[in-house]
Amino acid sequence: MRAYNVRVGAPRLRFVGFDMQSPQNAIDSVLTTLQRREPALGQRATFALSCLQACRDASGQYTSTRYLGGTTVAARAACADSLAALATTVSSRRAQWSGSSTVEDLDWLDQYLLLVRQWQRMAASANGGVERDRAMAENLLWVVDKNPSARVFAWAHNYHVSRKPGAMGAFVAARLNAEYRVFGFTFGTGRFNAVGPTPSDPTQRLTAHTISDVDPLSLESIFAATSQPRLLFDARRIASNGATAVLQAPLRMRSVGALYSAASSSVYFDQTLIPLDYDALIWFSSTTPSVLLPFVR
């Protein structure tokens, strides 16, 4: 991407995150910006954001389970109100700060504050998964709205991009309709990286796992029967071509995310209905794990 942008002489391609599980960078950016721009407001922001500090660990990460289990309902409501008030105050300063800040910088400051509020809503909710997906959709649509002439490629786990109820993709599709196209990804056998134990390493860490067979009752078995090493399946043609009932009913499809355990591999499947959940599926008969960069402290 960088080489392409240099070659065309402009930042044509941009990389933007839309998840909000880790708010520490947004919080630090808000505090640093406000303390430099308006120290009194920076102090107010420090106080407003202090309601989240108890769930921040030594490494700087915020833990939602610690927030939900370590605060009262009243404290969480007060925290939400405090964060909302701070966001309103910062937004009201836009005209005052416009002479020394770009619209882009002010937009991002508002977005950072929104991300913090999204995290607090997720952490305070008993149904945090839906809140996370709703927030990711909100952030992705913000990127789309800021770049109306651009094509946006959103990369996430199959579930998140799908149109399954409660998933990010369902919220995005409700807004973009036919402009939103969903590609899922699956494979037959091979190796991949995920957090969890392996036969040679019982610790919970990011490591390579191996799947050596295909479930005969899964969608993967249908693709495997084609003997194609890779293919792109257009699920939209199912209804128009009068496909057999086996492709019109819910099918078991592998669903491996950040975590995996070979000892309970049967649980890493999801009921998938195509073409409602996905417009297309990308298939590889075998995979190899991504090469991890060395971690240096």
MOZI-V41250 format. One record per backbone hydrogen bond with DSSP energy under -1.0 kcal/mol. NH is the residue of the N-H (numbers start at 1). CO is the residue of the C=O. If there is no record, write none. Layout:
# MOZI-V41250
((NH:CO) (NH:CO))
This chain:
# MOZI-V41250
((5:1) (6:2) (7:3) (8:4) (10:5) (12:10) (27:23) (28:24) (29:25) (30:26) (31:27) (32:28) (33:29) (34:30) (35:31) (36:32) (37:33) (38:34) (42:38) (43:39) (44:40) (45:41) (46:42) (47:43) (48:44) (49:45) (52:49) (55:52) (56:53) (57:61) (60:57) (63:55) (67:63) (68:64) (69:65) (70:66) (76:72) (77:73) (78:74) (79:75) (80:76) (81:77) (82:78) (83:79) (84:80) (85:81) (86:82) (87:83) (88:84) (89:85) (90:86) (91:87) (92:88) (93:90) (94:91) (97:93) (98:94) (100:97) (101:97) (106:102) (107:103) (108:104) (109:105) (110:106) (111:107) (112:108) (113:109) (114:110) (115:111) (116:112) (117:113) (118:114) (119:115) (120:116) (121:117) (122:118) (123:119) (124:120) (131:127) (132:128) (133:129) (134:130) (135:131) (136:132) (137:133) (138:134) (139:135) (140:136) (141:137) (142:138) (143:139) (144:140) (145:141) (146:142) (150:147) (161:157) (162:158) (163:277) (167:164) (169:160) (171:167) (172:168) (173:169) (174:170) (176:172) (177:173) (179:176) (180:177) (184:280) (186:282) (188:284) (189:285) (190:211) (191:287) (192:209) (194:207) (195:258) (196:205) (198:201) (201:198) (205:203) (207:194) (209:192) (211:190) (218:215) (219:252) (223:219) (224:220) (225:221) (226:223) (227:224) (231:283) (233:281) (235:233) (235:279) (236:279) (237:234) (238:235) (241:237) (243:238) (247:244) (248:245) (249:245) (251:272) (253:270) (255:268) (260:195) (264:261) (265:262) (267:264) (268:265) (269:267) (270:253) (272:251) (277:273) (279:182) (280:182) (281:233) (282:184) (283:231) (284:186) (285:229) (287:189))
